[in-house]
Amino acid sequence: MAHENSLDDIFGSSPPELDAPVRAEPSSAEPSDLPSLRRQHVTAGYRDGTSSSKGLHVQDGFDAGFPVGAQMGMRAGTVLGIIEGLLRGFEDRSGPGAVKKPARGSTAPTARSTESGEANDQEVAELRRQRREHIRSLYQSALKELDVQAVFSGGVKEGATEVVPAGQGEEKAETQLAMKGDPVIAKWEAVAVVPRWEENMEALEMKEQEQGEGVKGGQAVEQS
């Protein structure tokens, strides 16, 4: 009994925490380098995906959208050119109307005719000034509404909600851009009366061509 008690004194009195190895509780926090590595891999993957997608689709998008943009740009440029030409013409001729020389044998102008002529010149100058200001106002509005972003947004004002027509979402992107831009440019083509100007330009070109052919024909006759 004394022997058992001595053994109990040796092994039984040891603290309980020494009987089994102490296990550390698993930590839920990630090591400090894992979030940084995750961000680096996400950034690299996004960059590689973007580069690969550009190589596959940018050229196709350019080939499809370039004809639409070129056509819209030519139409808008024609409208702006016509309005700007009219404005420059009125600015260059801002003075009174042409002075008519009196015919031979006519009497000297009286004071009354001189006063009426001056009043008429003032009316012509005022009318020209009003037309010039009207054209300048049109030109400023055309510059704003025929801007690239304004044309391809369908003329929607900032902050307004765009209404997409039924079935338009199924169209290709370049077709949607053409559908949005055509009404905006067509409106200004009607304001500038583009068809009439094009007819006048074609008539002038034909006249110049005929005159050039006549000059060449005359030179050929003289040489013969």
TATA-V734873 format. One record per backbone hydrogen bond with DSSP energy under -0.5 kcal/mol. CO is the residue of the C=O (numbers start at 1). NH is the residue of the N-H. If there is no record, write none. Layout:
# TATA-V734873
co:CO nh:NH
co:CO nh:NH
This chain:
# TATA-V734873
co:1 nh:5
co:2 nh:6
co:3 nh:7
co:4 nh:8
co:5 nh:9
co:6 nh:10
co:7 nh:11
co:7 nh:12
co:8 nh:12
co:8 nh:13
co:11 nh:14
co:15 nh:18
co:16 nh:19
co:31 nh:34
co:31 nh:35
co:32 nh:36
co:33 nh:37
co:34 nh:38
co:35 nh:39
co:36 nh:40
co:37 nh:41
co:38 nh:42
co:39 nh:43
co:40 nh:44
co:41 nh:45
co:42 nh:46
co:43 nh:47
co:44 nh:48
co:45 nh:49
co:46 nh:50
co:47 nh:51
co:48 nh:52
co:49 nh:53
co:50 nh:54
co:51 nh:55
co:52 nh:56
co:53 nh:57
co:54 nh:58
co:57 nh:61
co:58 nh:62
co:59 nh:63
co:60 nh:64
co:61 nh:65
co:62 nh:66
co:63 nh:67
co:65 nh:69
co:66 nh:70
co:67 nh:71
co:68 nh:72
co:69 nh:73
co:70 nh:74
co:71 nh:75
co:72 nh:76
co:73 nh:77
co:74 nh:78
co:75 nh:79
co:76 nh:80
co:77 nh:81
co:78 nh:82
co:79 nh:83
co:80 nh:84
co:81 nh:85
co:82 nh:86
co:83 nh:87
co:84 nh:88
co:85 nh:89
co:86 nh:90
co:87 nh:91
co:88 nh:92
co:89 nh:93
co:91 nh:94
co:98 nh:100
co:103 nh:106
co:110 nh:114
co:111 nh:115
co:112 nh:116
co:113 nh:117
co:114 nh:118
co:115 nh:119
co:116 nh:120
co:117 nh:121
co:118 nh:122
co:119 nh:123
co:120 nh:124
co:121 nh:125
co:122 nh:126
co:123 nh:127
co:124 nh:128
co:125 nh:129
co:126 nh:130
co:127 nh:131
co:128 nh:132
co:129 nh:133
co:130 nh:134
co:131 nh:135
co:132 nh:136
co:133 nh:137
co:134 nh:138
co:135 nh:139
co:136 nh:140
co:137 nh:141
co:138 nh:142
co:139 nh:143
co:140 nh:144
co:141 nh:145
co:142 nh:146
co:144 nh:147
co:147 nh:151
co:148 nh:152
co:149 nh:153
co:150 nh:155
co:151 nh:154
co:153 nh:156
co:157 nh:160
co:160 nh:162
co:162 nh:164
co:163 nh:165
co:165 nh:168
co:167 nh:170
co:168 nh:171
co:172 nh:176
co:173 nh:177
co:174 nh:178
co:175 nh:179
co:176 nh:180
co:177 nh:181
co:178 nh:182
co:179 nh:183
co:180 nh:184
co:181 nh:185
co:182 nh:186
co:183 nh:187
co:184 nh:188
co:185 nh:189
co:186 nh:190
co:187 nh:191
co:188 nh:192
co:189 nh:193
co:189 nh:194
co:193 nh:197
co:194 nh:198
co:195 nh:199
co:196 nh:200
co:197 nh:201
co:198 nh:202
co:199 nh:203
co:200 nh:204
co:201 nh:205
co:202 nh:206
co:203 nh:207
co:204 nh:208
co:205 nh:209
co:206 nh:210
co:207 nh:211
co:208 nh:212
co:209 nh:213
co:210 nh:214
co:211 nh:215
co:212 nh:216
co:213 nh:217
co:214 nh:218
co:215 nh:219
co:216 nh:220
co:217 nh:221
co:218 nh:222
co:219 nh:223
co:220 nh:224
